[in-house]
Amino acid sequence: MMGVDHATFTATILNPDATVPAGLQNPDGTTASKRFDVYRNNVAVSLSDALETAFPITRKLVGNAFFRAMAGVYLRKHPPTSPLMMFYGAQMPQFLRRFDPAKSIAYLPDIAALELALRHAYHAADATPVDAQRLGVLAPDALMGARLRIAPAITTVTSDFPIYSIYRANTVTDAPKPVMQAETVLITRARFDPEIHPINAAAARLIAALADGQSLGQAAALADETLDLGAILGLLLAQGAVTDIY
Amino acid sequence: MLDAAHHTSLPPRPGVGYKPQHYADIMSHPDPVAWIEVHAENYMGDGGRPIAQLRQLAERFAVSVHGVGLSIGGEGNLDRDHLARLKHLVGWLNPASFSEHLAWSTHDSHFFNDLLPLPYNAATLARVAAHINQVQDTIGRRMLLENPSSYLAFADATMSETDFLREVSARTGCGLLLDVNNVFVSATNLKTSPQAYIDAFPLDAVGEIHLGGHDVDEDETGAPLLIDSHGKPVVDPVWALLDYTLDRAGAKPLLIEWDNDVPAWPVLAAQATRADAALALVA
């Protein structure tokens, strides 16, 4: 008798106003109050801390007090669905788009998306880069027919806002002040530390097509004149982003 | 698979909970510590620095893998995806030990990132034993189960924690991880005797001992409420309880846990040195 099922327990943990179930007691047999709050506090603080770790620049942009309050709303709406806390916060960009108190910072969801992509890159599978010479020796026709395998850490993030410039301005001293423009970012991981590079939307589409298994010729044919094929291939090869040519 | 000379058991010496900020200190020191413990879930990504560091560490040290996310005390089934990730990690790392908690953290597919408590009775005993059998069958080895820190009591409990752990170990063959700080925290919070707990504990099944720091608070009646925080040095009464335990259990692998407000390496190493001194008394 007096059992407290886990549905009741967890609902009470996430709701600070909920009454503690009668089966949870102080040593004298009265219903627990502050003792139950230990669990409430542990859960909220640990999830909020995990979000701070995941989104340091998002936090810097809104300030610590705002971030903690926002995290308190997020963690109740989106508790983790896996014990891998390194990936907690996957719904943050969508959450921020609908979070009224953050609406005035229109670029915030895309900065959160960039930070998620950086974490993905950090934990992505290791891959051995291909020798760039293997592309260099191909005749033009063979080159256009080649498919490139893209390393698991490679990601692009496209935004209507200057996400590259904003990220740099908040992580690098003396970075230029962002100007209002659409920016696209390529994330690479040559060894262990993800790096961000400014690219354009056409280059991001090329990378997506290559990752999808299309040949270089097919992928390039989708692009408009804003694509600098030589430049983006050079960047991908220099960053160890190509793991096979097939 | 690692092909370095393999550590098949933890030595009865001090180890530390590994924190990435200590990597350079540990790797540059000729004899920093006897063994290390890592949280399983931090090494379940696909690659990158965490796994590369763990491979390096495993070449030098016996490694204990300590899970915090299996939810062995959960009402529902164990998460099969998570079990598969654990099997993969234990498979390639081949650690000297694997341990988890007598607690739950997942309900209805939501993970709460905390060690939540369960009452000790026939129903929870059957559930915990079934989950431990499933874990041991999946990873193909014996695991250790750790006693929790308790903050409150359950109206529907019918067994003591020590009887519960003894029975789980008897039914499943699992070993036990005795956290002496948790014993002290629970006994203070529930107004029982920590020495009596040690006296009643099935010490023969202990494969590892944990030590850590706790925070001090009060409940609404002014009674002491200790909180297992792993963010401070081990306090003197817990060192004394360790001596009491080692006197009865003999030397065991002893781990210093310090997970929050992580100090510089020498501070953590000094705690391990003190643990070594406690072990020397029973050697």
Boltz contact constraints between the chains, C-beta under 6 A:
constraints:
  - contact:
      token1: [A, 2]
      token2: [B, 155]
      max_distance: 6.0
  - contact:
      token1: [A, 2]
      token2: [B, 156]
      max_distance: 6.0
  - contact:
      token1: [A, 3]
      token2: [B, 156]
      max_distance: 6.0
  - contact:
      token1: [A, 6]
      token2: [B, 75]
      max_distance: 6.0
  - contact:
      token1: [A, 6]
      token2: [B, 107]
      max_distance: 6.0
  - contact:
      token1: [A, 10]
      token2: [B, 107]
      max_distance: 6.0
  - contact:
      token1: [A, 23]
      token2: [B, 155]
      max_distance: 6.0
  - contact:
      token1: [A, 23]
      token2: [B, 156]
      max_distance: 6.0
  - contact:
      token1: [A, 24]
      token2: [B, 152]
      max_distance: 6.0
  - contact:
      token1: [A, 25]
      token2: [B, 153]
      max_distance: 6.0
  - contact:
      token1: [A, 25]
      token2: [B, 155]
      max_distance: 6.0
  - contact:
      token1: [A, 27]
      token2: [B, 190]
      max_distance: 6.0
  - contact:
      token1: [A, 27]
      token2: [B, 191]
      max_distance: 6.0
  - contact:
      token1: [A, 32]
      token2: [B, 152]
      max_distance: 6.0
  - contact:
      token1: [A, 33]
      token2: [B, 220]
      max_distance: 6.0
  - contact:
      token1: [A, 34]
      token2: [B, 219]
      max_distance: 6.0
  - contact:
      token1: [A, 34]
      token2: [B, 220]
      max_distance: 6.0
  - contact:
      token1: [A, 35]
      token2: [B, 151]
      max_distance: 6.0
  - contact:
      token1: [A, 35]
      token2: [B, 152]
      max_distance: 6.0
  - contact:
      token1: [A, 35]
      token2: [B, 219]
      max_distance: 6.0
  - contact:
      token1: [A, 38]
      token2: [B, 151]
      max_distance: 6.0
  - contact:
      token1: [A, 38]
      token2: [B, 227]
      max_distance: 6.0
  - contact:
      token1: [A, 42]
      token2: [B, 114]
      max_distance: 6.0
  - contact:
      token1: [A, 43]
      token2: [B, 112]
      max_distance: 6.0
  - contact:
      token1: [A, 43]
      token2: [B, 114]
      max_distance: 6.0
  - contact:
      token1: [A, 46]
      token2: [B, 113]
      max_distance: 6.0
  - contact:
      token1: [A, 47]
      token2: [B, 113]
      max_distance: 6.0
  - contact:
      token1: [A, 79]
      token2: [B, 110]
      max_distance: 6.0
  - contact:
      token1: [A, 80]
      token2: [B, 111]
      max_distance: 6.0
  - contact:
      token1: [A, 81]
      token2: [B, 109]
      max_distance: 6.0
  - contact:
      token1: [A, 83]
      token2: [B, 41]
      max_distance: 6.0
  - contact:
      token1: [A, 83]
      token2: [B, 69]
      max_distance: 6.0
  - contact:
      token1: [A, 83]
      token2: [B, 82]
      max_distance: 6.0
  - contact:
      token1: [A, 83]
      token2: [B, 111]
      max_distance: 6.0
  - contact:
      token1: [A, 84]
      token2: [B, 41]
      max_distance: 6.0
  - contact:
      token1: [A, 84]
      token2: [B, 44]
      max_distance: 6.0
  - contact:
      token1: [A, 86]
      token2: [B, 45]
      max_distance: 6.0
  - contact:
      token1: [A, 122]
      token2: [B, 48]
      max_distance: 6.0
  - contact:
      token1: [A, 123]
      token2: [B, 45]
      max_distance: 6.0
  - contact:
      token1: [A, 123]
      token2: [B, 48]
      max_distance: 6.0
  - contact:
      token1: [A, 124]
      token2: [B, 46]
      max_distance: 6.0
  - contact:
      token1: [A, 125]
      token2: [B, 46]
      max_distance: 6.0
  - contact:
      token1: [A, 125]
      token2: [B, 47]
      max_distance: 6.0
  - contact:
      token1: [A, 126]
      token2: [B, 47]
      max_distance: 6.0
  - contact:
      token1: [A, 192]
      token2: [B, 48]
      max_distance: 6.0
  - contact:
      token1: [A, 192]
      token2: [B, 49]
      max_distance: 6.0
